[in-house]
Amino acid sequence: MTVGTSPGHALAERFSRTASNYACEREAFDADMLLQFGDAKRLVRVRGGVVTDIVIPVRPLQSWDFSIWGSEQAWRSYWEPLPQPGWHDILALSKRGEMRIEGRLQPLMANLQAIKDLLALPREARA
């Protein structure tokens, strides 16, 4: 596979398409999230509860508040219209070893529902 055509890249693009216009209605928060979809990474910047940028990180030692890494299977299962138990939630996926959450967790936990809503947006999108 060439760069940009991996299954992880397709998942990252699916997320980017659906999340680029996200705005949280109830919570205003700022965070830089590094999301990894298998082998593909995206840096998601949220300012005032609005996604302002989704980019492929290109600098070494790129800074971010927290990261969420998920296997390709984890993201596909998480984005099913009605995910199976244990595949429905980022914390459940972390517990089963399919996702890894690292970094400064305070902004994640303080805005957990908004972040879960953001990450679940591709459930509504058909790939």
Phi, psi and chi 1 to 4 in degrees:
 res  aa     phi    psi   chi1   chi2   chi3   chi4
   1 MET       -  140.9  -96.3 -177.7 -126.5      -
   2 THR   -89.0  162.1   60.6      -      -      -
   3 VAL   -60.2  136.0  174.4      -      -      -
   4 GLY    92.1   -6.5      -      -      -      -
   5 THR  -118.4    7.4   61.0      -      -      -
   6 SER   -72.3  159.3   71.0      -      -      -
   7 PRO   -57.6  -36.2  -25.1   33.9      -      -
   8 GLY   -63.0  -40.0      -      -      -      -
   9 HIS   -63.7  -41.3 -179.4   77.1      -      -
  10 ALA   -62.4  -39.4      -      -      -      -
  11 LEU   -66.3  -41.9  -67.9  168.9      -      -
  12 ALA   -62.7  -40.2      -      -      -      -
  13 GLU   -67.7  -38.7  -71.6  -55.9  -52.1      -
  14 ARG   -59.9  -45.5  178.6  177.7  173.0 -176.9
  15 PHE   -62.3  -47.9  172.4   79.5      -      -
  16 SER   -59.0  -41.6  -64.4      -      -      -
  17 ARG   -61.9  -42.9  -80.9 -168.0  -44.4  -89.0
  18 THR   -84.0  -25.3   58.5      -      -      -
  19 ALA   -97.5   -9.0      -      -      -      -
  20 SER   -64.0  -23.2   61.8      -      -      -
  21 ASN  -109.0   17.0  -65.2  -40.7      -      -
  22 TYR   -69.0  135.7  177.1   78.2      -      -
  23 ALA  -141.0  125.3      -      -      -      -
  24 CYS   -77.3  127.4  178.7      -      -      -
  25 GLU   -76.8  -34.9  -65.4  177.6   12.1      -
  26 ARG  -102.8  -24.2  -63.9 -179.7  -54.4  179.4
  27 GLU  -123.8  133.2  -62.1  177.0   49.2      -
  28 ALA  -105.5  120.2      -      -      -      -
  29 PHE  -144.2  159.2   68.4   95.2      -      -
  30 ASP  -119.7  133.1  -63.7  -24.7      -      -
  31 ALA  -163.6  149.9      -      -      -      -
  32 ASP  -112.1  117.2  -69.4  -21.9      -      -
  33 MET  -112.6  131.7  -58.9  177.1  -84.1      -
  34 LEU   -99.0  115.3  179.9   66.1      -      -
  35 LEU  -107.7  137.9  -57.5  180.0      -      -
  36 GLN  -125.8  126.2 -171.5  159.8  -13.7      -
  37 PHE  -110.2   89.2  -53.5   87.2      -      -
  38 GLY    64.4 -112.7      -      -      -      -
  39 ASP   -98.5    4.1   61.9   -8.6      -      -
  40 ALA  -110.5  132.6      -      -      -      -
  41 LYS  -111.2  148.6  -64.5  178.2 -176.9  177.3
  42 ARG  -139.1  137.4  -66.2  -64.3 -178.3  -88.9
  43 LEU   -99.1  120.8 -178.3   64.2      -      -
  44 VAL  -110.7  120.7 -179.7      -      -      -
  45 ARG  -103.7  127.6  -69.0 -173.3 -179.5  100.1
  46 VAL  -120.0  126.8  178.6      -      -      -
  47 ARG  -130.5  125.8  -61.3  -67.1 -180.0  -93.3
  48 GLY    60.2   29.4      -      -      -      -
  49 GLY    81.0    5.5      -      -      -      -
  50 VAL  -115.6  132.6  175.9      -      -      -
  51 VAL   -69.7  117.1  170.9      -      -      -
  52 THR  -101.0  -20.5   60.1      -      -      -
  53 ASP  -162.3  139.9 -153.0    7.8      -      -
  54 ILE  -132.3  113.6  -58.5  174.1      -      -
  55 VAL  -133.5  159.7  -63.0      -      -      -
  56 ILE   -82.7  120.4  -62.5  170.6      -      -
  57 PRO   -65.9  129.6   15.2  -18.6      -      -
  58 VAL  -116.6  -20.0  -67.1      -      -      -
  59 ARG   -85.2  141.3  -68.1 -175.7  -48.6  175.4
  60 PRO   -67.8  147.7    7.8   -8.8      -      -
  61 LEU    60.8   36.3  -57.4  174.7      -      -
  62 GLN   -59.0  134.3  178.3   76.9   47.1      -
  63 SER   -89.9  150.2   65.0      -      -      -
  64 TRP  -159.7  159.7   36.1  -93.7      -      -
  65 ASP   -78.6  -47.0  -66.1  -55.9      -      -
  66 PHE  -151.7  160.9   58.7   88.4      -      -
  67 SER  -127.3  150.3   68.4      -      -      -
  68 ILE  -129.4  112.6  -58.5  174.3      -      -
  69 TRP  -103.6  133.7  171.6   89.0      -      -
  70 GLY  -136.0  144.8      -      -      -      -
  71 SER   -67.5  161.1   66.6      -      -      -
  72 GLU   -58.6  -41.3  -67.4  166.5   10.0      -
  73 GLN   -61.6  -40.0  175.9   61.3   37.1      -
  74 ALA   -61.4  -48.3      -      -      -      -
  75 TRP   -65.7  -42.9  -70.8  110.5      -      -
  76 ARG   -60.2  -45.3  -86.2 -166.6 -136.1   92.8
  77 SER   -68.2  -40.7  -63.2      -      -      -
  78 TYR   -61.6  -33.7 -178.1   70.7      -      -
  79 TRP   -90.7    4.4  -70.6  -21.7      -      -
  80 GLU   -59.9  148.1  -73.2  -68.1  -41.9      -
  81 PRO   -54.4  -39.8  -25.7   34.4      -      -
  82 LEU  -130.5   87.1  -66.5  171.0      -      -
  83 PRO   -61.4  149.5  -16.2   26.5      -      -
  84 GLN   -69.0  154.5  -64.8  -64.0  -47.2      -
  85 PRO   -53.5  137.7  -25.8   34.4      -      -
  86 GLY    88.2  -15.7      -      -      -      -
  87 TRP  -114.4    6.9  -64.8   91.0      -      -
  88 HIS   -95.4   -9.4   67.7  -67.3      -      -
  89 ASP  -144.9  140.7 -179.5   79.8      -      -
  90 ILE   -64.4  -32.9   60.5  172.8      -      -
  91 LEU   -72.3  -37.4  -61.6  177.0      -      -
  92 ALA   -65.8  -40.0      -      -      -      -
  93 LEU   -66.9  -34.4  -76.1  160.4      -      -
  94 SER   -65.4  -42.3  176.1      -      -      -
  95 LYS   -62.5  -36.0 -175.7  175.9  178.8  179.0
  96 ARG   -86.3    0.6   72.4 -176.3  -54.1  140.2
  97 GLY    85.8    8.5      -      -      -      -
  98 GLU   -91.0  -16.6  -66.4  -70.7  -25.6      -
  99 MET  -132.3  153.6  -76.6 -166.7  171.2      -
 100 ARG  -130.4  129.8 -170.7  172.4   59.4 -118.3
 101 ILE  -117.1  124.5  -58.9  170.5      -      -
 102 GLU  -139.2  162.8  -59.9  173.0  -25.7      -
 103 GLY   106.9 -154.1      -      -      -      -
 104 ARG   -82.2  104.5 -161.6  167.6   64.5   88.6
 105 LEU   -83.8  -11.9  -60.2 -178.0      -      -
 106 GLN   -56.8  -48.9 -169.8  -80.6  -27.5      -
 107 PRO   -65.6  -30.2   11.2  -16.7      -      -
 108 LEU   -66.2  -52.0  170.5   71.5      -      -
 109 MET   -69.1  -34.2  -62.1  -50.5  -72.7      -
 110 ALA   -69.5  -23.0      -      -      -      -
 111 ASN  -126.7   31.7  -58.6  -73.1      -      -
 112 LEU   -56.4  -45.7 -172.7   58.9      -      -
 113 GLN   -66.0  -41.3 -170.9   58.4   55.9      -
 114 ALA   -63.2  -39.9      -      -      -      -
 115 ILE   -69.2  -41.6  -67.9  165.9      -      -
 116 LYS   -61.2  -40.4  -74.5 -179.0  175.4 -175.4
 117 ASP   -62.7  -43.5  -68.7  -13.7      -      -
 118 LEU   -61.1  -47.7  169.4   63.9      -      -
 119 LEU   -68.5  -23.8  -64.0  177.7      -      -
 120 ALA   -88.3   -5.2      -      -      -      -
 121 LEU   -52.4  -39.4  -73.8  173.8      -      -
 122 PRO   -65.5   -9.3  -28.1   38.5      -      -
 123 ARG   -59.6  -35.0  -75.8 -176.4 -175.9  158.3
 124 GLU   -82.5  -19.7  -59.6  171.4   12.0      -
 125 ALA   -90.3  136.9      -      -      -      -
 126 ARG   -93.3  124.5  -58.3  -68.6  177.1 -134.8
 127 ALA   -76.3      -      -      -      -      -
